[in-house]
Amino acid sequence: MSNPLSVLIVEDEALLAVELGFLVREAGCVEVGHAADSAVAVQMAAQLKPDIALVDVHLADGPTGVDAAREIAAHHGAMVLFMTANVKRLPEDLAGACGVIGKPYTDRAVRRALIYLVGCLERGCADTHPPPGLTLSDSHAARWGVHHLEKTA
């Protein structure tokens, strides 16, 4: 990989955002910004063009993370990963996100998920099943051939 992938953190709890930034760096990526509400998140995604956006469902302006994620994934080119305790609030299509990690999560689970996603982005496919704690959307599992891994295992 010539350049590390850039990550936008969309989280209204400051301590969690700082910890996620640390985990992003540990996974070999670069944190490019932090947004606490949906409007700022979409604006930052438009300006910064991150490779990945880590998005919580409940933000400073309410449960607006799903709308922000859908906008970021559809119009700003970032792969979205939900990081939320509100997994049941997610729509069936995960608003275009590649997947979700439910809170509470462990540092290890987040690092492993980020490393896995970086690999999938670089190769365009998965070479293993997702790590524990990461649930892929059906569309991304199909895109990266995860269902094929199950049939050949």
C-alpha positions in Angstrom: 0.0 0.0 0.0 1.6 3.3 -1.1 -0.5 5.6 1.0 -2.4 4.7 4.2 -6.2 4.9 4.0 -7.8 8.0 5.4 -10.5 7.7 8.0 -13.2 10.2 9.2 -14.5 9.6 12.7 -18.2 10.5 13.2 -18.8 10.2 16.9 -20.2 12.7 19.4 -18.6 11.3 22.5 -15.1 13.0 22.6 -13.3 10.3 24.5 -14.6 7.6 22.2 -13.5 9.7 19.2 -10.0 10.1 20.6 -9.8 6.3 21.3 -11.0 5.5 17.8 -8.4 7.9 16.4 -5.7 5.9 18.2 -7.0 2.6 16.9 -7.2 4.0 13.4 -3.5 4.9 13.6 -2.7 1.5 15.1 -4.4 -0.2 12.1 -2.0 1.8 9.8 -4.6 4.4 8.7 -4.7 8.1 9.0 -7.4 10.0 10.9 -8.4 13.0 8.7 -11.1 14.5 10.9 -13.7 14.1 13.6 -17.3 15.2 13.4 -19.9 15.2 16.2 -23.0 15.8 14.2 -24.4 14.8 10.8 -24.2 18.1 9.0 -20.5 18.5 9.9 -19.8 14.9 9.0 -21.3 15.2 5.5 -19.5 18.5 5.0 -16.1 17.0 6.1 -16.7 13.9 3.9 -17.3 16.2 0.9 -14.1 18.2 1.6 -11.7 15.5 2.8 -12.9 12.6 0.7 -11.9 9.9 3.3 -11.5 6.3 2.3 -13.5 5.1 5.3 -16.0 6.8 7.7 -16.6 5.3 11.1 -20.1 6.5 12.0 -22.2 6.3 15.2 -26.0 6.3 14.9 -26.7 8.7 17.7 -24.9 12.0 17.2 -25.0 15.4 18.9 -27.9 16.4 16.7 -29.9 13.2 17.4 -30.2 9.8 15.8 -29.0 11.2 12.5 -26.0 8.9 11.8 -27.9 6.7 9.4 -28.8 9.7 7.2 -25.2 10.9 7.3 -23.9 7.5 6.5 -26.2 7.1 3.5 -25.1 10.5 2.2 -21.4 9.8 2.8 -21.5 6.4 1.1 -23.6 7.4 -1.8 -22.2 10.8 -2.7 -18.7 11.2 -1.2 -17.0 7.9 -2.0 -16.2 6.7 1.5 -16.8 3.2 2.7 -18.9 3.6 5.9 -18.6 1.4 8.9 -21.2 1.8 11.7 -19.8 1.9 15.3 -22.9 1.9 17.4 -24.8 0.6 20.4 -28.0 1.1 18.3 -27.6 -1.8 15.9 -31.4 -2.3 15.9 -31.9 1.2 14.6 -30.0 0.4 11.4 -32.0 -0.3 8.2 -31.8 -3.7 6.6 -29.5 -2.3 3.8 -27.2 -0.7 6.5 -27.7 2.6 4.6 -25.0 1.6 2.2 -22.5 0.9 4.9 -20.1 -2.0 4.5 -20.9 -3.3 8.0 -21.3 -2.6 11.7 -19.4 -3.1 14.9 -21.7 -3.1 17.9 -20.8 -1.2 21.1 -19.4 -2.0 23.5 -16.5 -3.1 21.4 -12.9 -4.0 22.3 -9.8 -2.2 21.0 -8.7 -5.5 19.5 -12.0 -5.9 17.6 -11.8 -2.4 16.1 -8.2 -2.9 15.0 -8.9 -6.3 13.5 -11.9 -4.9 11.6 -10.0 -1.9 10.2 -7.1 -4.1 9.1 -9.6 -6.5 7.5 -11.5 -3.7 5.7 -8.2 -2.2 4.5 -7.3 -5.6 3.0 -10.6 -6.0 1.3 -10.3 -2.5 -0.2 -6.8 -3.1 -1.4 -7.5 -6.5 -2.9 -11.1 -5.9 -3.9 -12.1 -9.2 -2.2 -11.9 -11.0 1.2 -9.4 -13.7 1.7 -10.9 -14.7 5.1 -14.2 -14.4 7.0 -14.7 -11.1 8.9 -13.1 -11.0 12.3 -15.2 -11.4 15.4 -17.3 -8.3 16.2 -17.6 -7.2 12.5 -20.8 -7.9 10.7 -20.7 -7.2 7.0 -23.7 -6.0 5.0 -25.1 -8.5 2.6 -24.0 -6.3 -0.4 -20.4 -6.0 0.8 -20.2 -9.7 1.7 -21.3 -10.5 -1.8 -19.0 -7.9 -3.4 -15.9 -9.2 -1.5 -16.8 -12.9 -2.1 -17.4 -13.8 1.6 -20.3 -16.0 0.6 -17.9 -17.8 -1.7 -15.6 -18.5 1.2 -18.4 -20.2 3.0 -19.1 -22.5 0.1 -15.5 -23.5 -0.4 -14.7 -24.0 3.3 
